[in-house]
Amino acid sequence: MAHTVIMPKLGQTVEESTVLKWHKRVGEPVKKGEILFEIETDKAVLEIESFVDGTLLKIIVQEGETVPVTAPVAFIGQPGEPIPDVPAPVLPKPQEVKPDAIHAPHPVTPIRQYSATPSTPKPITTPIQPTRKTISPRARRMANERAISFEPISGSGPGGRVTEKDVLNYLEAKKYNELRITPAAKALAVREKIDLLSVEVNDPKEKISIEDIERKIAEKPKEMSKIRQIIANRLTKSFSSTPHFYVTAAIDMTDLLEFRKKLKKENKPYSVTDFILKASSVALKEFPALNSTTDGKSVRWHSRIHLGLAVDVKDGLVVPVIRNADAISLSELHEQVVALVAKARNGKLSPDEMTGSTFTISNMGMLNVENFTAIINPGESAILAIASIFSAPTVVKDEIKIRSILKTTVSADHRIVDGAMAARFINRIKNMLEDMTLWTNMT
């Protein structure tokens, strides 16, 4: 009997995934452990292996299609083996949720409002839907052959329909026949549906070239990846619903960098990020409000400290999570960071490794930035932005010396964290990073 390949459920929060690419074609042999297809969840792009040997008999879900988890996507079996007649899965329609029901744990009795004078109900008006422009087949063919858009053309036909005569009048008015374009460029414009009348050239005396058309193609809107869309939606919601405020501290990293060089000679290759993560986990225990979350009515404290570390990847950012960062040693933390960052950049993170963070650190130290602020991740109350280390003249015991300075900025939710608390929190991190006795004892 043919084996059903299903869309895997990778993580507790993943409810649907998109097939990005099939690595096998129908009729090709498949070995257990081979990469069968790639999927994109709301958190990462992942490769899915085959769990059986056989032949790929049928693909149900094509590339680019999104389906619920556990839905059948393909069949693997022996050639000629009967295949069940399974319809293509569809995503369930989202249920409409009333705004008042989102946060209400119990039924709420509506409050009746009374007015001294009766009011006349306003008539319900249906918004006018924009009418779609229509065009005759001959007019459409003429527009396509000349690589122009018919959208700007005023139609004289019934209901504003664009006719062949309208296209001719439009071409004459726009002096289309005076356009100078190479045959190859025109062919490319026709194929890619580029409106030649919208193409700008550097020198009007020169012909429109392939390079001009390619530049216009590059300007065409492109759909964001699913990961990028999720990032955009979540951060927009966070920034618009959470009152952010920022506190910055300058940390003298000179002694720690020298100490780190010494450790490297002892085969202890700790990174600056390792020390920042460890210092943050200690500070979060002392300032639990920054390891909490709120919905504006109640505050939930997280008893565990799970640090999210923003990692730059091809399609955006992923945030692997170092769990129980306060309860593990510096060396254990270092090993986890190295493994998680490598998996993130190779697209091997599982959804469970990217969920559950209680506080996030965004490190742009390798990107030569002096200072920046970060947007709080939904479900958290603060995020720490780490900039680059710069040499700067600094007053040390009444003397000006060149020191290695790192600026860090905490973004905090002002609903549960006030300015003084955020200042004490970031200064606690500063003091730890400047305390070599602390790190000597830890290493």
C-alpha positions as CSV (number, residue, x, y, z in Angstrom):
1,M,0.0,0.0,0.0
2,A,1.3,3.5,-0.9
3,H,2.7,5.5,2.0
4,T,1.1,8.9,2.6
5,V,3.5,11.8,3.0
6,I,1.9,14.4,5.3
7,M,2.8,18.1,6.0
8,P,4.7,17.7,9.3
9,K,3.8,19.6,12.4
10,L,7.0,21.2,13.5
11,G,6.4,23.0,16.8
12,Q,3.4,23.6,18.9
13,T,2.5,26.9,17.3
14,V,2.8,25.9,13.6
15,E,-0.6,25.3,12.1
16,E,0.2,25.6,8.4
17,S,3.2,25.5,6.0
18,T,4.0,26.2,2.4
19,V,5.7,23.8,0.0
20,L,8.7,25.8,-1.4
21,K,10.4,23.1,-3.5
22,W,10.1,19.5,-4.4
23,H,13.5,17.8,-4.6
24,K,12.0,14.7,-6.3
25,R,9.8,14.4,-9.4
26,V,6.9,12.0,-9.8
27,G,8.4,8.6,-10.9
28,E,11.8,9.2,-9.3
29,P,13.1,6.7,-6.7
30,V,13.3,8.0,-3.1
31,K,15.5,6.6,-0.3
32,K,14.8,6.9,3.4
33,G,16.6,9.9,4.8
34,E,16.8,11.8,1.4
35,I,15.5,15.3,1.2
36,L,12.1,15.1,-0.3
37,F,10.8,18.7,-0.2
38,E,11.3,22.0,1.4
39,I,8.7,23.9,3.4
40,E,8.3,27.4,4.9
41,T,6.6,27.9,8.2
42,D,6.0,31.3,9.9
43,K,9.4,30.9,11.4
44,A,11.9,29.2,9.1
45,V,12.6,27.3,5.9
46,L,13.1,23.6,6.6
47,E,14.1,20.5,4.6
48,I,11.8,17.5,5.0
49,E,13.3,14.0,4.7
50,S,11.6,10.9,3.4
51,F,10.8,8.3,6.1
52,V,10.5,5.4,3.6
53,D,12.1,3.9,0.5
54,G,10.1,3.8,-2.7
55,T,9.1,5.8,-5.7
56,L,7.4,9.2,-5.6
57,L,4.0,8.2,-7.1
58,K,2.0,11.4,-6.8
59,I,2.4,15.0,-5.6
60,I,-0.8,16.5,-4.1
61,V,0.4,19.9,-2.9
62,Q,2.4,21.8,-5.5
63,E,5.2,24.3,-5.0
64,G,3.9,27.6,-3.6
65,E,0.8,26.1,-2.0
66,T,0.0,26.4,1.7
67,V,-1.8,23.7,3.6
68,P,-2.6,22.8,7.2
69,V,-0.2,20.6,9.1
70,T,-0.8,16.8,8.9
71,A,-2.5,17.3,5.5
72,P,-1.4,14.7,2.8
73,V,1.1,16.2,0.4
74,A,2.3,13.2,-1.7
75,F,2.4,9.4,-2.0
76,I,5.4,7.1,-2.0
77,G,5.2,3.4,-3.0
78,Q,6.0,0.9,-5.7
79,P,5.5,1.7,-9.4
80,G,2.0,0.7,-10.5
81,E,0.7,0.6,-6.9
82,P,-2.8,2.0,-6.5
83,I,-3.0,5.5,-5.1
84,P,-5.9,6.7,-2.9
85,D,-8.1,9.4,-4.5
86,V,-7.3,12.2,-2.0
87,P,-8.5,15.8,-2.8
88,A,-6.0,18.6,-2.5
89,P,-6.2,20.0,1.1
90,V,-7.5,23.5,1.7
91,L,-6.9,25.8,4.6
92,P,-10.0,26.3,6.9
93,K,-11.5,29.7,6.8
94,P,-10.6,31.8,9.8
95,Q,-13.5,32.2,12.3
96,E,-14.6,35.7,12.9
97,V,-13.8,36.8,16.4
98,K,-15.5,39.7,18.0
99,P,-13.0,42.2,19.5
100,D,-14.7,42.2,22.9
101,A,-14.3,38.4,23.1
102,I,-10.6,38.3,22.7
103,H,-9.7,39.1,26.3
104,A,-12.9,38.4,28.1
105,P,-12.6,35.2,30.2
106,H,-16.3,35.1,31.1
107,P,-19.4,36.3,29.3
108,V,-19.8,40.0,29.5
109,T,-23.2,41.6,30.0
110,P,-23.5,44.5,27.5
111,I,-24.1,48.0,29.1
112,R,-27.2,49.6,27.7
113,Q,-26.8,53.3,26.8
114,Y,-29.9,55.6,27.2
115,S,-30.4,58.9,25.5
116,A,-32.8,61.7,26.5
117,T,-34.1,61.8,23.0
118,P,-34.8,58.9,20.6
119,S,-32.2,58.7,17.8
120,T,-33.0,57.8,14.3
121,P,-30.9,54.9,13.1
122,K,-28.5,55.8,10.3
123,P,-29.2,54.0,7.0
124,I,-26.7,51.3,6.2
125,T,-24.7,52.2,3.1
126,T,-22.8,49.7,1.0
127,P,-19.4,50.9,0.0
128,I,-19.0,51.4,-3.7
129,Q,-16.7,48.8,-5.2
130,P,-14.3,50.0,-7.8
131,T,-15.3,48.8,-11.2
132,R,-12.7,46.7,-13.1
133,K,-11.7,48.2,-16.4
134,T,-12.7,46.0,-19.4
135,I,-11.0,45.9,-22.8
136,S,-11.9,44.2,-26.0
137,P,-9.8,41.2,-27.1
138,R,-8.4,43.0,-30.2
139,A,-7.5,46.0,-28.1
140,R,-5.8,43.9,-25.5
141,R,-3.8,42.1,-28.1
142,M,-2.7,45.4,-29.6
143,A,-1.7,46.7,-26.2
144,N,0.3,43.5,-25.4
145,E,2.1,43.5,-28.7
146,R,3.2,47.1,-28.2
147,A,4.1,46.5,-24.5
148,I,1.9,49.1,-23.0
149,S,-0.6,49.0,-20.1
150,F,-4.2,49.6,-21.0
151,E,-5.1,50.8,-17.5
152,P,-4.4,54.5,-18.2
153,I,-6.5,54.4,-21.4
154,S,-10.0,56.0,-21.3
155,G,-12.5,53.6,-22.8
156,S,-15.2,54.8,-25.2
157,G,-17.1,51.6,-25.5
158,P,-20.1,50.4,-23.5
159,G,-19.5,50.7,-19.8
160,G,-16.2,52.4,-20.4
161,R,-14.8,49.4,-22.3
162,V,-11.4,50.1,-24.0
163,T,-11.6,49.5,-27.8
164,E,-9.0,49.2,-30.5
165,K,-9.6,52.8,-31.5
166,D,-9.0,53.9,-27.9
167,V,-5.6,52.2,-27.9
168,L,-4.6,53.8,-31.3
169,N,-5.6,57.2,-30.0
170,Y,-3.7,56.7,-26.8
171,L,-0.6,55.6,-28.8
172,E,-0.8,58.6,-31.0
173,A,-1.2,61.0,-28.1
174,K,1.8,59.5,-26.2
175,K,3.9,59.6,-29.4
176,Y,4.5,55.9,-29.2
177,N,5.9,55.8,-32.7
178,E,8.7,58.1,-31.7
179,L,10.0,55.6,-29.1
180,R,13.4,54.2,-30.0
181,I,14.0,50.7,-28.6
182,T,16.1,47.7,-29.5
183,P,14.2,44.6,-30.7
184,A,15.6,42.5,-27.9
185,A,14.5,45.1,-25.3
186,K,11.0,45.2,-26.8
187,A,10.8,41.4,-26.8
188,L,11.8,41.4,-23.1
189,A,9.3,44.1,-22.2
190,V,6.5,42.2,-23.9
191,R,7.4,39.0,-22.1
192,E,7.7,40.6,-18.7
193,K,4.6,42.9,-19.2
194,I,6.6,46.1,-18.8
195,D,4.9,49.3,-20.0
196,L,7.4,50.9,-22.4
197,L,5.8,54.3,-21.9
198,S,6.9,54.1,-18.2
199,V,10.5,53.3,-18.9
200,E,13.0,56.1,-18.1
201,V,16.2,56.4,-20.0
202,N,19.3,58.3,-19.0
203,D,19.8,59.8,-22.4
204,P,16.6,60.5,-24.5
205,K,18.7,60.3,-27.7
206,E,19.6,56.7,-26.9
207,K,17.4,53.7,-27.6
208,I,15.7,51.9,-24.8
209,S,18.0,49.0,-24.0
210,I,17.7,45.6,-22.3
211,E,19.4,47.2,-19.3
212,D,16.6,49.8,-19.1
213,I,13.9,47.1,-19.2
214,E,15.8,45.0,-16.6
215,R,15.9,48.0,-14.3
216,K,12.2,48.3,-14.7
217,I,11.7,44.6,-14.0
218,A,13.7,45.0,-10.8
219,E,11.3,47.7,-9.7
220,K,8.2,45.4,-10.0
221,P,6.6,44.6,-6.7
222,K,7.6,41.2,-5.3
223,E,5.7,39.3,-2.7
224,M,7.5,39.1,0.6
225,S,8.5,35.7,1.9
226,K,6.2,34.2,4.5
227,I,8.9,34.7,7.2
228,R,9.3,38.4,6.2
229,Q,5.5,38.8,6.2
230,I,5.3,37.3,9.7
231,I,8.1,39.5,10.9
232,A,6.5,42.6,9.5
233,N,3.1,41.9,11.0
234,R,4.4,41.0,14.5
235,L,6.7,43.9,14.8
236,T,4.2,46.4,13.5
237,K,1.7,45.1,16.0
238,S,4.3,45.2,18.8
239,F,5.4,48.8,18.0
240,S,1.9,50.1,17.6
241,S,0.4,48.4,20.7
242,T,3.4,48.6,23.1
243,P,4.7,52.0,24.5
244,H,8.4,51.7,23.9
245,F,11.0,53.7,25.7
246,Y,14.8,53.5,25.5
247,V,17.8,53.7,27.9
248,T,21.3,53.6,26.6
249,A,24.6,52.9,28.5
250,A,28.2,53.0,27.3
251,I,30.2,50.1,28.6
252,D,34.0,50.0,28.8
253,M,34.9,46.7,27.2
254,T,38.7,47.2,27.2
255,D,39.5,44.9,30.1
256,L,37.0,42.2,29.0
257,L,38.5,42.1,25.5
258,E,42.0,41.6,27.0
259,F,40.6,38.9,29.2
260,R,38.9,37.3,26.2
261,K,42.3,37.2,24.4
262,K,43.8,35.4,27.4
263,L,41.0,32.8,27.3
264,K,41.5,32.2,23.6
265,K,45.1,31.2,24.3
266,E,43.7,28.7,26.8
267,N,41.4,27.2,24.1
268,K,38.3,28.9,25.6
269,P,37.0,30.8,22.5
270,Y,34.2,32.8,24.2
271,S,32.6,35.5,22.2
272,V,31.5,39.0,23.4
273,T,27.9,37.8,22.8
274,D,28.5,35.0,25.4
275,F,29.4,37.4,28.1
276,I,26.5,39.7,27.2
277,L,24.0,36.8,27.3
278,K,25.3,35.6,30.6
279,A,25.2,39.1,32.2
280,S,21.7,39.6,30.9
281,S,20.5,36.4,32.4
282,V,21.9,37.4,35.8
283,A,20.3,40.9,35.6
284,L,16.9,39.5,34.6
285,K,16.8,37.5,37.8
286,E,17.3,40.7,39.7
287,F,14.8,42.7,37.6
288,P,11.9,40.2,36.9
289,A,9.7,42.9,35.4
290,L,11.9,42.8,32.3
291,N,11.3,39.0,32.1
292,S,7.6,39.4,32.2
293,T,4.8,40.3,29.8
294,T,1.5,42.2,30.0
295,D,-1.8,42.5,28.1
296,G,-2.4,46.0,29.7
297,K,-4.6,44.5,32.5
298,S,-2.4,41.9,34.1
299,V,1.3,41.0,34.3
300,R,2.7,37.5,33.9
301,W,6.2,36.8,35.3
302,H,8.3,34.1,33.6
303,S,10.0,32.0,36.2
304,R,12.5,30.7,33.6
305,I,14.9,32.9,31.6
306,H,14.9,31.9,28.0
307,L,17.1,34.2,25.9
308,G,16.3,34.8,22.3
309,L,19.3,35.7,20.1
310,A,18.4,37.5,16.8
311,V,20.4,36.0,14.0
312,D,20.7,37.5,10.5
313,V,19.8,35.0,7.7
314,K,19.0,35.2,4.0
315,D,15.3,35.9,4.3
316,G,15.4,38.1,7.4
317,L,15.9,37.4,11.1
318,V,15.4,34.2,13.1
319,V,15.6,34.1,16.9
320,P,16.9,30.8,18.3
321,V,16.3,30.4,22.0
322,I,18.9,29.6,24.7
323,R,16.7,28.0,27.4
324,N,17.3,28.4,31.1
325,A,20.3,30.7,30.4
326,D,20.5,31.6,34.1
327,A,20.9,28.0,35.2
328,I,23.7,26.9,32.8
329,S,27.4,27.7,33.0
330,L,29.2,30.1,30.7
331,S,30.8,27.2,28.8
332,E,27.4,25.5,28.3
333,L,25.9,28.7,27.1
334,H,28.7,29.2,24.6
335,E,28.2,25.7,23.2
336,Q,24.5,26.2,22.8
337,V,25.0,29.6,21.1
338,V,27.5,28.1,18.6
339,A,25.2,25.2,17.8
340,L,22.0,27.3,17.4
341,V,23.6,30.0,15.3
342,A,25.1,27.4,12.9
343,K,21.7,25.7,12.6
344,A,20.0,29.1,12.0
345,R,22.4,30.0,9.2
346,N,22.0,26.5,7.6
347,G,18.2,26.6,7.8
348,K,18.2,23.7,10.2
349,L,16.4,25.2,13.2
350,S,13.2,23.5,14.3
351,P,10.2,25.7,15.2
352,D,10.6,24.6,18.9
353,E,14.1,26.0,18.9
354,M,12.6,29.4,17.9
355,T,9.7,29.7,20.4
356,G,9.4,30.5,24.0
357,S,11.9,33.3,24.5
358,T,11.2,35.6,27.4
359,F,13.8,38.3,26.6
360,T,15.7,39.0,23.3
361,I,19.1,40.3,22.5
362,S,19.8,41.8,19.1
363,N,23.5,42.1,18.3
364,M,24.7,44.2,15.4
365,G,28.2,44.5,16.7
366,M,29.7,43.0,13.5
367,L,27.9,45.6,11.3
368,N,29.9,48.7,12.3
369,V,27.0,50.6,14.0
370,E,27.5,53.0,16.9
371,N,24.1,52.7,18.4
372,F,20.6,51.5,17.5
373,T,17.2,50.7,19.1
374,A,15.3,47.5,18.6
375,I,11.5,46.7,18.6
376,I,10.3,44.5,21.4
377,N,9.3,41.0,20.4
378,P,5.6,40.2,21.0
379,G,5.1,38.4,24.3
380,E,8.1,40.1,26.0
381,S,8.6,43.3,27.8
382,A,12.1,44.3,26.7
383,I,14.9,43.7,24.2
384,L,18.6,44.6,24.4
385,A,20.3,46.1,21.4
386,I,24.1,45.6,21.1
387,A,26.1,47.9,18.9
388,S,29.7,47.8,17.7
389,I,32.7,48.3,19.9
390,F,34.6,51.6,19.1
391,S,37.8,53.1,20.3
392,A,37.0,56.4,22.1
393,P,38.8,58.9,24.3
394,T,37.5,58.3,27.8
395,V,38.2,59.8,31.2
396,V,39.7,57.1,33.5
397,K,40.8,58.3,37.0
398,D,41.0,61.9,35.8
399,E,43.1,60.9,32.8
400,I,42.0,60.7,29.1
401,K,42.7,57.3,27.7
402,I,41.6,55.5,24.5
403,R,39.2,52.7,25.6
404,S,37.0,50.2,23.8
405,I,33.4,51.4,24.2
406,L,30.2,49.4,23.6
407,K,26.9,51.2,23.5
408,T,23.9,49.1,24.5
409,T,20.2,50.2,24.5
410,V,17.3,48.5,26.3
411,S,13.9,49.0,24.7
412,A,11.3,48.4,27.4
413,D,7.5,48.3,27.7
414,H,6.6,51.4,29.7
415,R,3.4,49.7,31.0
416,I,5.4,47.5,33.4
417,V,8.9,48.9,33.3
418,D,9.6,52.5,34.4
419,G,12.7,54.5,33.5
420,A,14.5,54.1,36.8
421,M,14.2,50.3,36.6
422,A,15.4,50.1,33.0
423,A,18.4,52.3,34.0
424,R,19.3,50.1,37.0
425,F,18.9,47.0,34.8
426,I,21.2,48.1,32.0
427,N,23.7,49.5,34.5
428,R,23.7,46.1,36.2
429,I,24.8,44.6,32.9
430,K,27.4,47.3,32.4
431,N,28.9,46.7,35.9
432,M,29.1,43.0,35.3
433,L,30.8,43.3,31.9
434,E,33.4,45.7,33.5
435,D,34.0,43.3,36.5
436,M,36.9,41.0,35.6
437,T,36.8,39.3,39.0
438,L,33.3,38.0,38.1
439,W,34.4,36.5,34.8
440,T,37.6,35.0,36.3
441,N,35.5,33.1,38.8
442,M,33.1,31.9,36.1
443,T,35.8,30.7,33.7
